[in-house]
Amino acid sequence: MDRYQRVEKPRPESAISENEIRITTQGLIRNYITYASTLLQEKRVGEIVLKAMGQAISKTVAIAEIIKKRIPGLHQNTTISSTSITDVWEPIEEGLFGDDSPCFYDLDLFVNEGIEQEFSRMLSASNGII
C-alpha cells in the first residue's frame, strides 16, 4: 500500500433529533437509561431511537431491555441495516489500479408505544410476508 494514497472524502453530518440517542462503547449505561427515561416520562416524547454500531450493539440491546422493564407499556421495533463506506485509493505511480473496500455497519433500535399499528402496517405492506 506504500504505492497508493488514500483520497479523503468529506462525510455528510446528519443532525441528531431530540429523541435519538447514539450509544457508544465509552458511555455509561446508567446515563443512557436516565436520559431515555427523562425523554419518555418528563418530556413525553412518543418514541425514542437508540442507535449503535459495532461493539456498542450489545450495550444498546441491554439498555432497551432495562428501559422496557422500568417503564411499562413500551414496545420495541428493531431495524438492522448496513451502510458501506468506500475508501478510494489513488496510485502514486503510473500503471497501478485504484482499490475500493466497504467497512461500516449500523443498527437502529426503535422503542415506541404503537407497535401493534406498525406491525399491522408492515404486514399489510409486505402482503403477509415478514
C-alpha positions in Angstrom: 0.0 0.0 0.0 3.0 2.3 0.0 2.5 3.0 -3.7 -1.1 4.3 -3.0 -2.5 7.2 -1.2 -6.0 7.4 0.3 -8.4 10.0 -1.1 -10.1 11.9 1.7 -13.9 12.5 1.1 -15.9 14.6 3.5 -18.6 12.7 5.4 -22.1 14.3 5.4 -23.0 15.1 9.0 -26.6 14.2 9.9 -28.5 16.1 12.5 -29.4 14.3 15.7 -33.1 14.7 16.6 -34.1 15.2 20.2 -35.5 11.6 20.6 -32.3 10.0 19.1 -29.7 8.5 21.5 -26.4 7.4 20.0 -24.9 4.6 22.1 -21.1 4.3 22.2 -18.8 1.8 23.9 -17.4 4.6 26.1 -20.7 5.8 27.6 -22.2 4.6 30.9 -25.3 2.5 30.7 -26.9 4.4 33.6 -26.5 7.7 31.8 -28.3 6.4 28.7 -31.1 5.0 30.8 -31.5 8.2 32.8 -31.7 10.3 29.6 -34.1 7.9 27.9 -36.3 7.9 31.0 -36.3 11.7 31.0 -37.4 11.8 27.4 -40.2 9.3 27.8 -41.6 10.4 31.2 -40.8 14.1 31.6 -40.7 15.4 28.0 -43.4 13.0 26.9 -41.9 12.0 23.5 -43.8 9.2 21.9 -40.8 7.4 20.6 -37.0 7.2 21.3 -34.5 5.9 18.9 -31.4 4.1 20.1 -28.5 3.9 17.6 -25.3 2.0 17.8 -22.7 0.2 15.7 -20.0 -2.4 16.3 -19.4 -3.4 19.8 -21.9 -1.0 21.2 -24.8 -3.0 19.8 -24.9 -5.4 22.7 -25.0 -2.5 25.1 -27.9 -1.0 23.2 -29.9 -4.2 23.5 -29.3 -4.2 27.2 -30.3 -0.6 27.6 -33.5 -1.2 25.7 -34.4 -4.2 27.8 -33.8 -2.2 31.1 -35.9 0.7 29.8 -38.8 -1.7 28.8 -38.7 -3.2 32.3 -38.7 0.1 34.1 -41.4 1.8 32.0 -44.5 -0.3 31.5 -46.3 -0.2 28.2 -43.3 0.2 25.9 -42.8 -1.9 22.8 -39.8 -2.4 20.7 -39.3 -2.4 16.9 -35.8 -3.4 15.8 -34.4 -2.4 12.5 -31.0 -3.7 11.4 -29.3 -2.0 8.4 -25.9 -1.7 6.9 -24.2 1.1 5.1 -21.0 0.7 3.2 -18.3 3.4 3.0 -15.9 3.1 0.2 -12.3 4.0 0.7 -10.7 5.3 -2.5 -7.0 4.8 -3.0 -5.2 6.5 -5.8 -2.0 5.1 -7.2 1.1 7.3 -6.8 2.9 5.6 -9.6 1.7 5.2 -13.2 0.3 1.8 -14.3 -1.3 0.9 -10.9 -5.1 0.5 -10.3 -7.3 2.0 -7.6 -8.9 0.0 -4.8 -12.3 0.1 -3.0 -13.3 -1.6 0.3 -16.6 -1.4 2.3 -16.3 -1.2 6.1 -19.3 0.2 8.1 -22.3 -1.3 9.8 -25.2 0.4 11.6 -28.1 -0.8 13.8 -31.2 1.2 14.6 -33.3 0.2 17.6 -36.7 1.8 18.0 -38.7 1.8 21.2 -42.3 3.0 20.8 -45.8 2.6 22.0 -47.7 2.0 18.7 -46.1 -1.3 17.8 -49.5 -3.0 17.0 -50.4 -0.5 14.4 -46.8 -0.5 13.0 -46.8 -4.3 12.8 -50.2 -4.3 11.0 -48.9 -1.7 8.6 -45.8 -3.7 7.9 -47.7 -6.9 7.5 -50.2 -5.4 5.0 -47.4 -3.6 3.1 -45.5 -6.9 2.6 -48.5 -8.9 1.7 -48.3 -11.0 4.8 -44.6 -11.9 4.4 -42.2 -10.5 7.0 
